[in-house]
Amino acid sequence: MLYFSKWKALATVVFSAVMCLMIVPSLLSPAAYDSLPSFLQRKIVLGLDLQGGSYIVLQVEQSEVRKARLEMLRDDARRVLRDARVGYSGLNIQGDSVQVRIREGQDAEAALTQLRTLAQPIGGALASSGQLDTDVTRDGDVISLTPTSTGIQARTIQAVSQSIEIVRKRIDQLGTTEPSIQRQGSDRIQVQVPGLQDPSRLKALLGQTAKLSFRLVDMSVNPQQALQTRPPAGTEILYSQDQPPVPYVVEQRALVQGEDLTDAQPSFDPNTREPVVTFRFNSNGARRFAEATQQNVGRPFAIVLDNQVISAPVIREPITGGSGQISGNFTVQQANDLAILLRAGALPVPLQVVEERTVGPGLGADSIRSGVMASIVGALAVAAFMIATYGLFGVVAVLAVAVNVGMIFGALAMLGATLTLPGIAGVVLTVGIAVDSNVLIYERIREEARAGRSAISAIDAGFTRALATILDSNITTFIAAAVLFYIGSGPVRGFAITFGIGIITTVFTAFTLTRLMVSLWVRWKRPQRVPI
């Protein structure tokens, strides 16, 4: 057990040294870190509680999901009935249902058959539950489409999943470091952005749905008259972002939707030098935009974002290049944020901020100081106890534990993990567990020596017979850490990751590094008694 070949000893030393050296990039200045080769650019990221930042919890309201579903059913019903050439006299949203009145009684059954195709299986076409997300019923000439509560719940979960990806795209383009975005329950999203000290900008980015559309402005009626009476059929009144807001009568039908955008970038107008946002359509959007501008030269069209008119320029000539620009008295940051929103895409439903807090860098610095102080005090106390109790072997144990801690941080750097205050607690706890492994080995060596074995034989037997006990205790502890990681979130996961890595490195150092140092000492000294 004490024998090490040269290659095995060399591999142990090199592996331990490389793991410890992986922490070096995390200690460099930003300029020195950026100069490293790409394969060495691995470092530990400080969590929200250590470097400060913004924390927000967003919620998807089921009422908004129901509203979006009803609007979708209304538009789909209009399309289905038009394609089936079924006449109707009324199609609108009444309460929690979409109701359509069929003109000819004999067409009602055909309309019912066509509208039932809008009810989709919950969970998709491959789902085995057989439940539909919409009830389609008929009462005389009136057909009602009502989303079911189960269907709304399923769409809420789907909306959260879609929103997580869009939120991640928006935050990634802010240039922040290692944001944490995860689901919380069935209808909430937890967002942590370390290093971001401006939560208002984060809320503005995440709170906007960013549904963009290009619509024609109806010039046949004055907006003030429409406000006093009612807008013409197929139009609605929207307001601009100006102060005070300016009303526009715009068509409900969109010429082009934001889904057809392929890129959006902040820029400056070459004539006015004002910040603008340039955009580019895909082939389908470019074709539709070109057709719309060719047919409506001389008419203004509104660029609408989340039911607000950003600008309403007049179409001077057909726009056939598939690109254009959005101007609206933007600041540089507003233009940049709008470009981020358009590139990331629209949220399926609005997100409500239900919780927010900001952790200042001063509080994070205090947490680091407290964590470091606790680690130093704990390490010194453990080192003093081990050296006082086991003498030379205690020194070996302290060296092994120091390497163990270095390997933990090196592994965290390799993984690009986020270090939180609970993670530091996991490192401190690992120090105790690592020492515990050495205590088991040394006490076993003592027992073997008292039983009459020679020093070398007692040392060898101590390492051999303590193996099973140490493996059992560390495996059960690792299982506990795995369970914490699986069912926990946020700080609990940070603790579980650090603790789990510490258990693995502890087993390695106890049975490889500690044993190697003791083996080298035995070869050198050839002791006649155990120095414990």
VOGU-3710 file (C-alpha; in Angstrom, 3 decimals, decimal comma):
1> mlyfskwkal> 0,000/0,000/0,000  2,931/2,333/0,660  4,704/1,479/-2,591  4,575/4,087/-5,371  6,148/3,640/-8,777  7,986/6,653/-10,176  5,327/7,213/-12,829  2,474/7,001/-10,333  4,217/9,407/-7,940  4,968/11,833/-10,778
11> atvvfsavmc> 1,372/11,669/-12,057  0,022/12,389/-8,565  2,255/15,425/-8,076  1,637/16,818/-11,585  -2,146/16,366/-11,367  -2,310/18,028/-7,945  -0,122/20,921/-9,114  -2,119/21,498/-12,314  -5,416/21,508/-10,407  -4,076/24,033/-7,912
21> lmivpsllsp> -2,619/26,241/-10,672  -6,016/26,498/-12,377  -6,956/29,065/-9,737  -4,246/31,492/-10,990  -6,334/33,023/-13,863  -8,997/33,967/-11,317  -6,414/36,010/-9,399  -5,175/38,010/-12,413  -6,251/41,497/-13,393  -8,800/41,768/-16,249
31> aaydslpsfl> -6,091/42,883/-18,703  -3,773/39,990/-17,794  -6,675/37,539/-17,915  -7,676/38,673/-21,418  -4,091/38,150/-22,624  -4,171/34,452/-21,697  -4,788/31,792/-24,367  -8,460/30,892/-24,759  -8,028/27,425/-23,227  -6,675/29,021/-20,032
41> qrkivlgldl> -9,457/31,594/-19,724  -11,261/29,756/-16,962  -12,033/31,503/-13,738  -14,335/31,480/-10,737  -17,241/33,891/-10,995  -18,350/35,579/-7,783  -22,030/35,204/-7,026  -24,598/37,887/-6,331  -23,947/37,828/-2,587  -20,191/38,341/-3,049
51> qggsyivlqv> -19,872/40,965/-5,787  -23,309/42,562/-5,624  -25,843/42,839/-8,421  -29,545/42,648/-9,176  -32,096/40,002/-8,226  -35,559/39,911/-9,809  -38,426/37,416/-9,743  -40,784/37,621/-12,737  -44,245/36,091/-12,915  -46,400/35,013/-15,828
61> eqsevrkarl> -50,003/35,987/-15,050  -52,589/33,401/-16,102  -54,961/36,242/-16,980  -52,462/37,445/-19,590  -52,060/33,892/-20,922  -55,848/33,580/-21,210  -56,081/36,956/-22,936  -53,386/36,000/-25,464  -55,093/32,640/-26,093  -58,476/34,312/-26,677
71> emlrddarrv> -56,950/36,774/-29,155  -55,250/33,894/-30,958  -58,522/31,916/-31,095  -60,347/34,970/-32,481  -57,799/35,469/-35,263  -57,642/31,737/-36,041  -61,443/31,489/-36,129  -61,576/34,388/-38,596  -58,993/32,666/-40,818  -60,671/29,237/-40,644
81> lrdarvgysg> -64,127/30,571/-41,479  -62,776/32,686/-44,323  -60,939/29,693/-45,832  -64,086/27,550/-45,482  -66,197/30,354/-47,057  -68,599/30,391/-44,109  -70,346/33,719/-43,534  -70,671/35,199/-40,034  -72,125/38,402/-38,669  -70,207/38,741/-35,409
91> lniqgdsvqv> -66,858/37,519/-34,087  -65,632/38,910/-30,780  -64,382/38,078/-27,306  -67,103/37,831/-24,671  -65,766/37,229/-21,155  -63,680/34,054/-21,198  -64,905/32,887/-24,614  -64,679/33,748/-28,289  -68,182/33,864/-29,787  -69,078/33,806/-33,455
101> riregqdaea> -72,594/34,151/-34,922  -73,122/32,300/-38,193  -75,301/34,057/-40,787  -76,910/31,040/-42,402  -78,294/28,378/-40,072  -77,368/25,551/-42,415  -73,711/26,643/-42,255  -73,549/26,358/-38,449  -72,706/22,657/-38,443  -69,980/23,112/-41,050
111> altqlrtlaq> -68,601/26,041/-39,058  -68,641/23,940/-35,872  -66,655/21,195/-37,630  -64,069/23,680/-38,881  -63,722/25,513/-35,555  -63,197/22,261/-33,638  -59,883/21,915/-35,477  -58,616/24,855/-33,364  -58,830/22,780/-30,167  -55,401/21,203/-29,634
121> piggalassg> -54,397/18,254/-27,403  -52,822/19,343/-24,115  -49,136/18,446/-24,260  -49,035/18,261/-28,067  -50,213/15,811/-30,687  -48,201/12,960/-29,133  -49,811/13,376/-25,700  -51,860/10,413/-24,487  -54,189/12,278/-22,088  -56,802/12,978/-24,770
131> qldtdvtrdg> -57,693/16,327/-23,179  -58,166/19,373/-25,416  -57,150/22,912/-24,496  -60,383/24,483/-25,819  -64,087/23,631/-25,499  -66,031/24,315/-28,716  -69,809/24,430/-28,168  -72,829/25,497/-30,225  -76,016/27,215/-29,104  -78,203/27,803/-32,148
141> dvisltptst> -76,329/30,076/-34,554  -73,725/31,042/-31,921  -70,532/28,989/-31,528  -68,349/29,532/-28,439  -64,664/28,676/-28,081  -63,631/28,572/-24,404  -60,061/27,790/-23,230  -60,083/25,168/-20,446  -58,359/25,749/-17,106  -56,069/22,770/-17,767
151> giqartiqav> -55,196/24,180/-21,156  -54,392/27,609/-19,684  -52,181/25,969/-17,039  -50,285/24,046/-19,726  -49,861/27,216/-21,790  -48,617/29,075/-18,702  -45,871/26,474/-18,203  -45,029/26,699/-21,916  -44,944/30,509/-21,742  -42,484/30,348/-18,822
161> sqsieivrkr> -40,179/28,032/-20,791  -40,274/30,323/-23,841  -39,775/33,412/-21,692  -36,687/31,930/-19,985  -34,909/31,619/-23,343  -35,873/35,144/-24,422  -34,868/36,608/-21,035  -31,512/34,814/-21,320  -30,910/36,286/-24,797  -31,719/39,797/-23,597
171> idqlgtteps> -29,475/39,604/-20,537  -26,596/37,994/-22,448  -26,537/40,968/-24,813  -26,110/43,321/-21,850  -22,576/41,950/-21,541  -23,007/40,818/-17,922  -21,079/37,927/-16,400  -22,700/34,565/-15,654  -26,344/35,526/-15,050  -28,483/32,917/-13,306
181> iqrqgsdriq> -31,909/32,407/-14,926  -34,105/29,564/-13,740  -37,704/28,524/-13,291  -39,281/29,017/-9,869  -42,473/27,032/-9,483  -44,856/26,749/-12,429  -45,273/30,442/-13,286  -42,188/32,345/-12,075  -38,671/33,062/-13,339  -35,805/33,918/-11,004
191> vqvpglqdps> -33,115/36,191/-12,476  -29,795/36,986/-10,776  -27,316/39,254/-12,560  -24,048/39,637/-10,595  -22,285/42,945/-11,087  -25,313/44,806/-12,475  -26,073/47,751/-10,185  -28,898/49,273/-12,258  -32,061/47,216/-11,653  -34,252/49,825/-13,373
201> rlkallgqta> -32,602/49,107/-16,731  -32,930/45,362/-16,147  -36,636/45,748/-15,308  -37,173/47,873/-18,399  -35,575/45,218/-20,593  -37,408/42,285/-19,043  -40,752/44,000/-18,469  -41,365/44,819/-22,134  -43,078/42,232/-24,295  -41,335/43,738/-27,365
211> klsfrlvdms> -44,086/42,849/-29,854  -43,218/44,899/-32,918  -45,544/45,494/-35,847  -45,729/47,798/-38,852  -49,274/49,107/-39,481  -50,887/51,670/-41,766  -52,274/54,864/-40,265  -55,940/55,532/-41,153  -56,110/59,077/-42,525  -59,860/59,006/-43,222
221> vnpqqalqtr> -60,719/60,090/-39,688  -59,276/62,643/-37,283  -57,872/61,014/-34,107  -59,665/63,557/-31,893  -63,003/62,781/-33,566  -62,342/59,056/-33,190  -61,700/59,570/-29,476  -65,061/61,325/-29,074  -67,021/58,768/-31,100  -65,368/55,492/-32,045
231> ppagteilys> -62,666/54,503/-34,540  -63,691/52,902/-37,850  -64,085/49,130/-37,996  -60,763/47,300/-38,190  -58,825/50,167/-36,566  -57,842/51,191/-33,062  -56,418/54,238/-31,320  -52,815/53,985/-30,121  -50,642/56,638/-28,500  -47,083/57,672/-29,187
241> qdqppvpyvv> -44,230/57,712/-26,685  -44,067/61,504/-26,813  -44,845/63,798/-23,884  -47,733/64,503/-24,103  -48,756/61,351/-26,012  -50,132/61,852/-29,533  -53,079/59,638/-30,600  -53,038/57,746/-33,921  -55,792/55,782/-35,625  -54,015/52,691/-36,933
251> eqralvqged> -55,231/49,567/-38,661  -55,381/46,437/-36,519  -53,984/44,393/-39,407  -50,194/44,396/-39,409  -48,260/44,809/-42,639  -45,267/42,972/-41,157  -44,657/41,456/-37,698  -41,507/41,611/-35,603  -41,086/37,845/-36,075  -39,834/38,599/-39,597
261> ltdaqpsfdp> -36,826/40,588/-38,311  -33,443/38,907/-38,662  -31,283/41,649/-37,120  -31,480/44,993/-35,355  -28,534/47,240/-34,483  -28,168/50,675/-32,853  -26,780/53,284/-35,202  -26,804/57,011/-36,011  -28,835/58,738/-38,689  -26,306/60,033/-41,287
271> ntrepvvtfr> -28,279/63,265/-41,752  -29,385/64,242/-38,237  -26,744/62,262/-36,255  -29,530/61,119/-33,914  -29,469/57,593/-32,456  -31,644/55,200/-34,470  -32,166/51,454/-34,785  -31,509/49,830/-38,149  -33,318/46,575/-38,919  -33,333/43,881/-41,571
281> fnsngarrfa> -36,172/41,528/-42,585  -35,992/37,918/-43,690  -37,019/37,108/-47,269  -40,705/36,721/-46,393  -40,801/39,950/-44,392  -38,869/41,861/-47,062  -41,338/40,719/-49,741  -44,402/41,682/-47,705  -42,876/45,025/-46,671  -41,973/45,830/-50,278
291> eatqqnvgrp> -45,515/45,014/-51,466  -47,085/47,106/-48,688  -44,910/50,152/-49,362  -45,447/49,925/-53,141  -49,229/49,972/-52,667  -49,279/52,772/-50,083  -46,849/55,447/-51,284  -47,753/58,770/-49,680  -49,477/57,203/-46,652  -47,966/57,193/-43,154
301> faivldnqvi> -47,376/53,891/-41,432  -46,919/53,364/-37,708  -44,067/51,415/-36,126  -45,793/49,954/-33,058  -43,978/48,432/-30,091  -46,143/46,980/-27,307  -49,174/49,020/-28,429  -47,211/52,261/-28,461  -46,354/54,162/-31,627  -42,589/54,701/-31,777
311> sapvirepit> -42,740/56,711/-34,986  -45,109/57,202/-37,924  -43,112/58,147/-41,033  -44,686/58,726/-44,448  -43,881/56,203/-47,182  -42,073/58,402/-49,705  -41,121/55,579/-52,062  -41,272/51,758/-52,126  -38,832/50,142/-49,680  -37,592/47,056/-51,504
321> ggsgqisgnf> -34,218/46,418/-49,880  -35,622/44,496/-46,904  -34,090/46,907/-44,397  -34,864/50,229/-42,774  -34,467/52,260/-39,626  -36,548/53,225/-36,604  -36,200/56,751/-35,242  -37,978/58,217/-32,254  -35,887/60,778/-30,374  -33,900/57,998/-28,721
331> tvqqandlai> -30,935/58,363/-26,431  -27,948/56,133/-27,169  -28,933/53,719/-24,372  -32,570/53,630/-25,505  -31,520/52,783/-29,052  -29,200/50,067/-27,772  -31,894/48,599/-25,498  -34,494/48,612/-28,287  -32,057/46,778/-30,580  -31,499/44,192/-27,834
341> llragalpvp> -35,257/43,685/-27,440  -35,814/43,252/-31,175  -32,908/40,848/-31,619  -33,977/38,678/-28,676  -37,585/38,448/-29,863  -40,937/39,098/-28,253  -42,112/37,510/-25,041  -45,219/35,327/-25,446  -46,963/37,260/-22,631  -45,973/40,206/-20,386
351> lqvveertvg> -43,906/39,420/-17,282  -44,750/41,033/-13,948  -41,970/41,902/-11,462  -43,103/40,413/-8,124  -39,820/40,690/-6,206  -36,630/42,674/-6,658  -33,587/43,579/-4,656  -30,140/44,981/-5,252  -27,028/43,842/-3,419  -24,396/46,571/-3,282
361> pglgadsirs> -20,704/45,796/-3,856  -19,960/46,976/-0,307  -22,158/44,275/1,183  -20,538/41,726/-1,117  -17,071/42,842/0,017  -18,149/42,428/3,644  -19,369/38,918/2,844  -16,032/38,061/1,254  -14,110/39,407/4,246  -16,325/37,471/6,650
371> gvmasivgal> -16,007/34,282/4,612  -12,239/34,589/4,291  -11,862/35,341/8,002  -14,004/32,325/8,930  -11,959/30,136/6,587  -8,618/31,344/8,013  -9,711/30,944/11,630  -11,142/27,467/10,934  -8,048/26,365/9,014  -5,641/27,612/11,707
381> avaafmiaty> -7,633/25,926/14,471  -7,691/22,637/12,562  -3,969/22,895/11,736  -3,078/23,591/15,374  -5,137/20,632/16,574  -3,677/18,220/14,002  -0,059/19,212/14,651  -0,541/19,111/18,428  -2,210/15,695/18,261  -0,249/13,899/15,551
391> glfgvvavla> 3,052/15,761/15,305  4,845/15,141/12,007  1,881/13,279/10,562  -0,263/16,274/11,512  1,983/18,489/9,375  1,486/16,044/6,470  -2,276/16,217/6,979  -2,242/20,039/6,990  -0,246/20,115/3,731  -2,671/17,644/2,146
401> vavnvgmifg> -5,661/19,735/3,255  -4,060/22,896/1,826  -3,593/21,148/-1,521  -7,161/19,855/-1,222  -8,548/23,390/-0,895  -6,432/24,530/-3,846  -7,816/21,664/-5,936  -11,400/22,614/-5,012  -10,940/26,167/-6,241  -9,069/24,893/-9,299
411> alamlgatlt> -11,984/22,591/-10,153  -14,467/25,453/-9,687  -12,359/27,600/-12,044  -12,225/24,832/-14,659  -16,019/24,511/-14,544  -16,523/28,282/-14,621  -18,671/27,863/-11,526  -20,182/30,699/-9,543  -18,843/31,010/-5,999  -21,360/32,154/-3,409
421> lpgiagvvlt> -21,190/32,616/0,346  -22,761/29,163/0,910  -20,081/27,833/-1,450  -17,396/29,231/0,869  -19,199/27,463/3,716  -18,927/24,260/1,683  -15,151/24,746/1,409  -14,837/25,297/5,172  -16,879/22,158/5,849  -14,709/20,227/3,389
431> vgiavdsnvl> -11,628/21,143/5,436  -13,186/19,412/8,433  -14,124/16,334/6,409  -10,639/16,137/4,867  -9,059/16,249/8,309  -11,543/13,636/9,486  -10,237/11,239/6,836  -6,688/11,746/8,072  -7,817/11,246/11,681  -9,343/7,884/10,744
441> iyerireear> -6,105/6,808/9,058  -3,848/7,958/11,903  -5,989/6,402/14,628  -5,978/3,145/12,707  -2,157/3,350/12,520  -2,078/3,871/16,304  -4,212/0,798/16,886  -2,020/-1,338/14,643  1,111/-0,104/16,441  -0,398/-0,901/19,853
451> agrsaisaid> -1,221/-4,385/18,585  2,501/-5,037/18,207  3,137/-4,344/14,524  6,343/-2,684/13,395  6,205/0,980/12,418  6,231/0,411/8,651  3,740/-2,458/8,893  1,418/-0,397/11,150  1,506/2,560/8,739  0,777/0,329/5,756
461> agftralati> -2,077/-1,452/7,571  -3,505/1,868/8,754  -3,911/3,183/5,191  -5,209/-0,176/3,899  -7,834/-0,843/6,580  -9,112/2,733/6,867  -9,969/2,784/3,152  -13,374/1,074/3,449  -14,508/3,288/6,333  -13,478/6,514/4,596
471> ldsnittfia> -15,103/5,475/1,318  -18,373/4,583/3,067  -18,563/7,887/4,941  -17,662/10,013/1,911  -20,008/8,170/-0,471  -22,970/8,723/1,833  -21,998/12,378/2,244  -21,673/12,758/-1,531  -25,165/11,288/-1,975  -26,492/13,935/0,414
481> aavlfyigsg> -24,729/16,659/-1,607  -26,202/15,244/-4,842  -29,710/15,330/-3,366  -29,194/18,940/-2,257  -28,093/19,854/-5,790  -31,043/18,048/-7,388  -33,841/19,473/-5,238  -32,241/22,773/-4,235  -31,847/26,054/-6,083  -29,637/29,122/-5,944
491> pvrgfaitfg> -27,436/29,218/-2,812  -28,284/25,612/-1,892  -26,962/24,417/-5,244  -23,834/26,524/-4,833  -23,182/24,849/-1,490  -23,880/21,382/-2,942  -21,497/21,862/-5,901  -18,606/23,063/-3,742  -19,245/20,398/-1,127  -19,481/17,614/-3,721
501> igiittvfta> -16,222/18,644/-5,401  -14,599/18,836/-1,965  -15,610/15,255/-1,145  -14,039/13,962/-4,377  -10,781/15,853/-3,836  -10,732/14,729/-0,186  -10,789/11,047/-1,148  -8,050/11,712/-3,711  -5,729/13,575/-1,333  -6,290/11,160/1,561
511> ftltrlmvsl> -5,387/8,030/-0,375  -2,979/9,412/-2,933  -1,267/12,604/-1,824  -1,116/11,937/1,935  -0,028/8,359/1,317  2,643/9,533/-1,161  4,141/11,993/1,357  4,113/9,370/4,140  5,621/6,800/1,754  8,478/9,144/0,833
521> wvrwkrpqrv> 9,129/9,839/4,508  9,172/6,083/5,324  11,671/5,407/2,514  13,894/8,215/3,753  13,771/7,610/7,516  13,049/3,885/7,849  11,380/4,596/11,233  11,509/2,110/14,100  8,438/3,571/15,791  5,301/5,413/14,703
531> pi> 5,831/9,197/15,254  2,280/9,889/16,459
//
